[in-house]
Amino acid sequence: MARQPYTLEARGKKGIYFARFTSPNGQRISRSSGTSDRALAAEWASKLHAEHYRVARLGEKPRRLWKEAVTAWLADHQAKRSIGKDVHNLKWLDPWFRSKYLDEIDADAIAEVAAARRAEPRDKRRRKDGMPFSGVTTSQSTVDKMLSLIRSILKDASRRGWLDSSPVIKLVSEHHEDYRWLTHDEAALLYDHLADHLKPLYLFSLATGLREQNVLRLEWSKVDLQRRVMWVKAAAAKGKKPIGLPLNRDAIGVLQAQAGQHRRWVFPAPAVPGASDQKPYVRANNHGFKEAQVRAGIAPLRWHDLRHTWASWHVMAGTSLRALMELGGWRSYKSVLRYAHLSPEHLASDAARVEGFAPNLRQQSTA
């Protein structure tokens, strides 16, 4: 009986088989089969050994693994602002794609992981009976962010020549630009039901349109009450450029009420017993904010929707889209176009360019 060119070794509590062999070019290979079934592991190991033989002896292009593409992609994207969220998604994907070659990640494989992620409960907590704490599943937006990451990694691998072509991945949320914003009556109603510690944060967000973390981590050193202005440093801004923002009377009123509470933070959280100093709040879009919406009887919204509300109110009050772009710190004009439909008045002068022809046509028709 011919001797197998590889060895199989079961490892770990699950008994997953690892294949080990030396390729024709002298490279020592040790790789997980991903299964505890010895027959399946042997079949996989035979294919793996044959592939290395074809690469070394016949000059075929080597097949690349998903984890190789991930490693290369991460090396080039360490400066990405959302790299932490990407790493979280990659850890979730690891059991699915860990031992897959790039050419095995086709439309069916991607649809399978998307369905599995979509079916997960949004709240990972469990009740005493073991059932999910909430029946709400993962949002499509979260699934699309994961799919966008897969698409980026596969395209990067294709540019490196590791993949002949990457599969087409369409995102559901790419074509939905709807957003939630509050009417003035809804805003007042929600304010009445907010906890006291959220009210200053809420009012300041509606007055400035700043993103959640820019409000929570606002420092007094970035505020000039005398000049009625404040700044967001480039490192803290989503667009990676500093933002200078004039403060209206509502924002000034909130800041004056917060003065003296902490020497550094404008919105300090309550002091933790035993801690040397107070910290800012970690999140405002929390359970308290959601519960206030339920008590107020308004449709659900995120804290970020307060920024949409601020922008919508500005446009409806006559603020130009160009000015709104500067006030909100957006890098592109495209970002503010979503609000254009709320104030068609800014096009009135353009619409008037072709007016006056109707009376002339009637006169010519009569003649």
LINFEN-V133742 format. One line per field, one symbol per residue. psi: psi as a letter, one per 30 degrees, with the letter a starting at -180 (. if undefined). Layout:
BEGIN
psi=???
END
This chain:
BEGIN
psi=kkkkglkkkkllefhkkkkklklfgfkkkjkkfglgjeeeeeeeeeeeeeeeeeeeefglkkkklefeeeeeeeefgffkegeeeeeeeeeefefefegkleffiaeeeeeeeeeeeefkkejflklfgflkekgklkleeeeeeeeeeeeeeeeeeeffgfkekklkjkkeffgjgklklkleeeeeeeefgkleffeeeeeeefffglleffeegkkffgkjeefhlllkleffkeggkkkkkkkaeeeeeeeeffkfekfekeiklkkkkfkfllllkekfiaeeeeeeeeefhlkklleffeeeeeeeeeeffgkleeeeeeefgkflfefffffeffifffgeeeeffglffeeeeeeeee.
END
